[in-house]
Amino acid sequence: MNNKNSTTEFIQAEESEPSQGVWHFSPLDQICLHMVIRGTWLFAGQLDADELKKGLMKLLAYYPHLAGRMKENSGITFTDEGVPFTVVDKPDLCLEDLYRRDDFTNIKEMSTAIKPAKLKKGLDSPLSVKLTRVKDGSVLGVQCSHACMDGDSFYTMVYNWGRICRNLEVTEPVLDQSQFPAPDELSKEEAENAARESGWVKMSLLFLLKMVPLYLSGTLTMRSRGYHIPAEVIEHLKQRISGETGISCTANVALSALITKKCFELYNHDEEALCSQVTVVDCRGRLAGLPPGFVGNASNTVVAPPFKTGISMADIAVIIDQALTPVRQEPSSKLQELLSINLNAMKHKLPYAPFDVPGMHAKKPRVAYINNFSKLPIYEIDFGSGKPQFAIPHDLLDQVVIWPAHPDKGGVDVYFSGIPAREIQKMKIDRSFLQDL
């Protein structure tokens, strides 16, 4: 496809012959079929489109399912029909027009949309790439079906692409879905009892109806500006919490406690109100037989026990830490148990969720849902002309995203979506929001 300022070609795997093999979706992959991950990187230098294409050809030999198509509901057939690679010239656009706007208004057009409906019909590739050459740099937009990758495998894949372009070795990703540990099969009654005993919350039709106005109003997709927390502040938080509680506090627990405390203050909850916190955890290396390089969806949620919103940040940290301690083990029997309940609930299509989803979307939310990306190599991506000047977070519906800040700044940036973003915007909260504790 070509027009005056845009060209698109389909990139196939280097020296590859189409195979009739299938990359099979796991139950976790299936549940993500309607979602797409979007990564956007802004580079001060000009990226070489030809070098990117050559690197992508080699990359697809490691990830052949990304150049395939859905021919059946169970997965992606290795057809090697290619990945669309679009190059666009926008000489009147500057990088500052993109990243200095808190709402990232122009970012959607910086990547090629993957439509889940077309993906399921075998019409769309699971991966798309768009290079936009602007006045003072380049923008790389990559989209991928969430059914093929979670955040860990997606950002690792782009990092590997950069290494290939620089003729460096990459750790071969693991595409063998059989390595995902199969849970014990439970009957529908057993699965429902296990979900209830673990505190799962039943989803009602009334809740789904209440979600419609939030969706139509755009509240669910609303996102706040990024709130920067410097590395020295994070270290101070860790020391303060450890000093007050005696726990060896990690950066993730410290940040989660701070964000949770501030969120519930934002909603003006009564100090006796019961709320909870949810952490997204990576299962790689923590489930027996699941290696660190596993490609696909391999995350689960860990829900902290309810607590009163009036307790201190340090006390919240203790509760979060205690909830996470069993799943940090390698391997973790607790994580295997949680995953078993999750997969059996999906299998039997039970109307339950592992945490209070209605409470997360209430007018005054009672749940703080946090997904931490700060350990991923998002700013380490380099195609040979230098690392990115700015990396824009994905636009999925995580209520809170902890995102790595540019290495020159250090620390993290925190973004809020949905109702907390609406409240922050309504109250015109400044950038010291997360530092005044």
C-alpha positions in Angstrom: 0.0 0.0 0.0 1.3 3.4 -1.0 0.3 7.0 -0.9 2.2 10.3 -1.2 3.5 10.3 2.4 3.0 6.6 3.5 4.2 3.2 2.3 3.3 -0.2 3.7 4.9 -3.6 3.1 4.6 -7.0 4.7 7.7 -8.3 6.4 8.2 -12.0 6.5 10.6 -14.1 8.6 14.1 -14.4 7.1 14.6 -17.6 5.1 11.4 -19.0 6.4 9.1 -21.6 4.9 5.4 -21.4 6.0 4.6 -24.2 8.4 1.2 -25.6 9.2 2.1 -25.7 12.9 -0.1 -23.8 15.3 0.8 -21.6 18.3 -2.0 -22.6 20.6 -3.7 -20.1 22.9 -3.7 -20.9 26.6 -6.8 -20.1 28.6 -5.1 -16.9 29.7 -4.4 -16.0 26.1 -8.0 -16.6 25.1 -9.3 -14.2 27.7 -7.1 -11.5 26.2 -8.2 -11.9 22.6 -10.2 -8.7 22.7 -7.2 -6.6 23.8 -4.2 -5.0 22.0 -1.0 -3.8 23.5 0.4 -0.6 22.1 4.0 0.5 22.5 5.2 3.9 21.4 8.8 5.2 21.5 10.1 8.6 20.6 13.7 8.9 19.3 15.6 12.1 18.9 17.6 10.5 16.0 16.3 9.2 12.7 15.7 5.4 12.7 16.8 3.6 9.5 13.7 2.0 8.1 15.6 -0.6 6.0 17.7 -1.7 9.0 14.5 -2.0 11.1 12.9 -4.2 8.4 16.0 -6.4 8.2 16.0 -6.8 11.9 12.3 -7.6 12.0 12.8 -10.4 9.4 15.3 -12.0 11.8 13.2 -11.3 14.8 10.2 -13.1 13.3 12.3 -16.3 13.0 12.2 -16.2 16.9 8.5 -15.2 17.0 6.9 -16.9 14.0 3.4 -16.7 15.4 3.6 -12.9 15.0 3.8 -13.2 11.2 1.0 -15.9 11.2 -2.8 -15.7 11.1 -5.7 -17.1 13.0 -7.2 -19.9 11.0 -9.0 -21.5 13.9 -10.1 -20.3 17.4 -7.3 -22.3 19.2 -4.4 -20.2 18.1 -2.2 -18.7 15.4 -1.1 -20.8 12.4 2.5 -20.3 11.2 1.5 -19.0 7.7 4.3 -16.4 7.6 1.9 -14.0 5.8 3.9 -11.2 7.2 3.7 -8.2 9.5 2.6 -4.8 8.1 5.4 -2.3 8.3 4.3 1.3 7.5 6.6 4.3 7.0 5.1 7.8 7.2 6.7 11.2 6.7 5.4 14.1 8.8 8.0 16.8 8.4 5.7 19.5 10.0 5.4 17.5 13.3 7.9 17.8 16.2 8.5 15.3 19.0 7.5 18.0 21.5 4.0 18.0 19.9 3.7 14.4 21.1 5.3 13.9 24.5 4.7 17.3 26.2 1.0 16.9 26.0 -0.2 15.0 29.0 -3.2 13.5 27.2 -1.1 12.0 24.4 -3.8 13.1 21.9 -1.8 12.3 18.8 -0.4 9.0 19.8 -3.1 6.7 18.4 -2.1 7.7 14.8 1.5 6.8 15.5 0.8 3.1 15.2 -1.3 0.8 13.0 -4.4 -0.5 14.7 -5.0 -4.2 15.1 -8.7 -5.0 15.1 -9.5 -8.0 17.3 -12.5 -8.9 15.1 -10.4 -9.0 12.0 -7.6 -10.8 13.8 -10.1 -13.6 14.7 -11.1 -13.9 11.0 -7.5 -14.3 10.0 -7.5 -10.9 8.2 -5.2 -9.0 10.6 -1.6 -9.8 11.6 -1.1 -10.2 15.4 1.7 -7.6 15.1 1.9 -4.2 13.3 4.8 -1.7 13.0 4.7 2.0 12.1 7.6 4.3 11.7 6.8 8.0 11.6 9.6 10.3 10.6 9.0 13.8 12.1 10.9 17.0 11.9 13.4 16.3 14.7 13.3 12.5 15.1 11.4 9.3 14.8 8.4 7.7 16.4 8.1 3.9 16.5 4.6 2.5 17.1 4.2 -1.2 17.7 0.9 -3.0 18.3 0.4 -6.6 19.2 -2.5 -8.8 20.1 -2.6 -9.3 23.8 -3.5 -13.0 23.1 0.0 -13.5 21.8 1.9 -11.6 24.4 1.6 -10.0 27.8 3.5 -6.9 28.8 6.7 -8.8 29.8 7.0 -10.7 26.5 5.9 -7.7 24.4 8.5 -5.3 25.7 11.2 -8.0 25.8 10.4 -8.8 22.1 10.9 -5.1 21.1 14.1 -5.1 23.2 15.3 -8.2 21.3 14.5 -6.5 18.0 16.9 -3.7 18.9 19.7 -6.2 19.9 19.3 -8.0 16.6 19.6 -4.7 14.7 22.9 -4.1 16.6 24.1 -7.7 15.8 24.0 -8.7 19.4 22.9 -12.1 20.7 19.4 -12.6 22.1 18.1 -15.1 24.6 15.8 -17.4 22.6 12.2 -16.9 23.7 10.2 -19.9 24.7 7.1 -20.4 22.5 6.3 -23.9 23.8 2.8 -23.4 25.3 2.9 -26.9 26.8 5.4 -25.5 29.4 2.5 -23.5 30.9 1.6 -25.6 34.0 -1.8 -27.2 33.6 -3.9 -26.8 36.7 -5.9 -29.6 38.4 -9.2 -29.9 36.7 -12.2 -29.1 39.0 -15.9 -29.7 38.4 -18.0 -26.6 38.1 -19.2 -27.0 41.7 -15.7 -27.5 43.0 -14.4 -24.5 41.0 -17.2 -22.3 42.3 -16.6 -23.4 45.9 -12.9 -22.7 45.5 -13.5 -19.2 44.1 -15.9 -18.4 47.0 -13.4 -19.7 49.6 -10.7 -17.5 48.1 -12.8 -14.4 48.4 -13.8 -14.1 44.7 -16.6 -11.6 44.0 -19.7 -12.5 42.0 -20.4 -10.3 39.0 -24.0 -9.2 38.6 -25.9 -8.1 35.5 -26.6 -4.8 37.3 -22.9 -4.1 37.6 -22.4 -4.6 33.8 -25.3 -2.2 33.2 -23.6 0.4 35.4 -20.4 0.1 33.4 -22.1 1.2 30.2 -22.3 4.9 31.1 -18.6 4.8 32.2 -17.7 3.4 28.8 -19.8 5.7 26.8 -18.6 8.8 28.7 -15.0 7.9 28.0 -14.2 7.6 31.7 -12.8 4.1 31.5 -10.2 5.2 28.9 -9.4 8.5 30.6 -5.7 8.8 31.7 -4.0 11.2 34.0 -0.6 12.9 33.4 2.4 11.1 34.6 3.4 11.8 38.2 7.2 11.4 38.7 8.6 9.8 41.8 12.4 10.3 42.0 14.6 7.3 43.0 15.6 9.1 46.2 12.0 9.5 47.2 11.4 5.7 46.6 14.5 4.9 48.7 13.2 7.2 51.5 9.9 5.4 51.4 11.5 2.0 51.7 13.6 3.1 54.7 10.7 4.8 56.4 8.4 1.8 56.0 11.2 -0.6 57.1 12.0 1.6 60.1 8.3 1.7 61.2 7.4 -1.9 60.6 10.6 -4.0 60.6 9.8 -5.5 57.1 12.5 -5.5 54.4 10.5 -3.3 52.1 10.8 -3.6 48.3 10.4 -0.6 46.0 7.2 -2.2 44.6 5.6 -2.6 48.0 6.6 0.9 49.0 5.2 2.5 45.8 2.0 0.4 46.1 1.5 1.4 49.6 2.0 5.1 48.8 -0.3 5.0 45.7 -3.0 3.1 47.6 -3.0 5.5 50.5 -3.2 8.5 48.2 -5.9 7.0 46.1 -8.2 6.4 49.0 -7.5 9.9 50.4 -8.4 11.2 46.9 -11.9 9.6 47.2 -12.5 11.0 50.7 -13.4 7.6 52.2 -14.4 7.4 55.8 -11.4 6.1 57.8 -13.4 3.0 58.8 -14.3 2.1 55.2 -12.9 -1.3 54.1 -10.8 -1.3 50.9 -8.2 -3.5 49.3 -5.2 -3.5 46.9 -4.5 -5.7 43.9 -1.1 -6.4 42.5 -0.4 -7.9 39.0 2.4 -10.5 39.3 4.5 -12.3 36.8 4.3 -16.1 37.0 7.5 -16.7 35.1 10.1 -18.5 37.2 7.5 -18.8 40.0 5.5 -21.6 38.6 7.2 -25.0 38.3 8.4 -25.5 34.7 7.6 -22.0 33.5 10.8 -20.4 32.4 11.7 -16.7 32.5 11.6 -16.4 28.6 8.1 -17.9 28.2 6.1 -16.0 25.5 2.4 -15.6 26.0 0.3 -14.5 29.0 1.8 -15.5 32.3 0.5 -13.1 34.9 -2.0 -13.3 37.7 -3.5 -11.0 40.3 -2.8 -11.1 44.1 -5.4 -9.5 46.3 -4.4 -8.1 49.7 -6.9 -8.6 52.5 -9.3 -5.8 53.2 -8.1 -3.0 55.5 -9.5 0.3 56.9 -8.5 3.3 54.8 -7.6 5.2 58.0 -4.5 3.1 58.7 -1.0 4.4 57.9 0.9 3.9 54.7 3.4 1.7 56.6 0.6 -0.5 57.8 -0.7 -0.8 54.2 2.8 -1.8 53.1 2.8 -4.6 55.7 -0.5 -6.0 54.4 0.6 -5.8 50.8 4.0 -7.5 51.6 2.3 -10.3 53.5 0.0 -11.0 50.6 2.9 -11.1 48.1 5.3 -13.1 50.3 3.9 -16.6 49.3 4.0 -15.8 45.6 7.6 -14.7 45.6 8.7 -18.2 46.2 10.3 -20.2 43.4 8.3 -22.3 42.8 5.2 -20.9 44.5 2.5 -23.3 45.6 0.3 -20.3 46.5 0.6 -18.9 43.0 -0.2 -22.3 41.5 -3.3 -22.5 43.7 -4.5 -19.0 42.6 -3.9 -19.8 38.9 -5.8 -23.1 39.2 -8.8 -21.3 40.6 -8.5 -18.7 37.8 -8.2 -21.2 35.0 -11.0 -23.4 36.3 -13.3 -20.4 36.7 -12.6 -19.4 33.0 -13.2 -23.0 31.9 -16.6 -23.1 33.5 -17.4 -19.5 32.6 -18.2 -18.7 36.2 -19.5 -15.1 36.9 -16.8 -14.4 39.5 -13.8 -12.2 39.6 -10.7 -12.6 41.9 -11.2 -9.1 43.3 -14.0 -6.6 43.8 -14.3 -5.3 40.2 -17.5 -3.4 41.0 -15.7 -1.8 43.9 -12.8 -0.7 41.5 -15.3 1.0 39.3 -17.6 2.5 42.0 -18.1 6.2 42.3 -15.7 6.1 45.2 -13.5 3.1 44.3 -12.7 0.6 47.1 -9.9 -1.1 45.2 -6.5 0.1 44.1 -5.4 -2.1 41.1 -1.6 -1.6 40.3 0.5 -2.9 37.5 4.2 -2.3 37.7 6.3 -2.2 34.5 9.3 -0.5 36.0 11.7 -3.5 35.8 11.1 -4.1 32.0 13.7 -2.9 29.5 11.4 -0.2 28.0 14.1 2.5 27.9 16.9 0.0 27.0 15.6 -0.4 23.4 18.2 0.7 20.9 18.2 -0.1 17.1 21.7 1.3 16.6 21.1 5.1 16.7 20.5 5.5 20.4 17.9 4.8 23.1 14.5 6.5 23.1 14.0 10.0 24.4 10.5 9.1 25.7 8.4 5.9 26.0 4.7 6.3 26.2 2.8 3.8 28.3 0.3 1.4 26.7 -3.4 2.3 26.8 -5.0 -0.7 28.4 -7.4 -0.3 31.3 -5.0 -0.8 34.2 -6.2 1.5 37.0 -2.6 2.4 38.0 0.5 1.9 35.9 4.0 2.3 37.5 6.2 3.1 34.5 10.0 3.5 34.3 11.1 7.1 34.0 13.8 8.1 31.6 17.2 6.9 33.0 18.4 10.5 33.1 15.5 11.3 35.5 15.6 8.1 37.4 12.7 6.7 39.5 9.3 6.0 38.0 6.3 7.8 36.5 2.8 6.8 37.7 -0.3 7.0 35.5 -3.9 6.7 36.6 -6.8 5.6 34.4 -10.6 5.5 34.8 -12.2 7.0 37.8 -9.1 8.1 39.7 -7.9 9.9 36.5 -11.3 11.6 36.4 -11.0 12.7 40.0 -7.4 13.9 39.5 -8.5 16.0 36.5 -11.6 17.4 38.3 -9.5 18.5 41.3 -6.6 19.8 39.1 -4.1 18.0 41.3 -0.5 19.1 40.7 2.6 17.0 40.1 3.5 16.8 43.8 0.4 14.5 44.4 2.4 11.5 45.3 5.3 13.1 47.2 3.6 15.0 50.0 3.6 12.0 52.4 
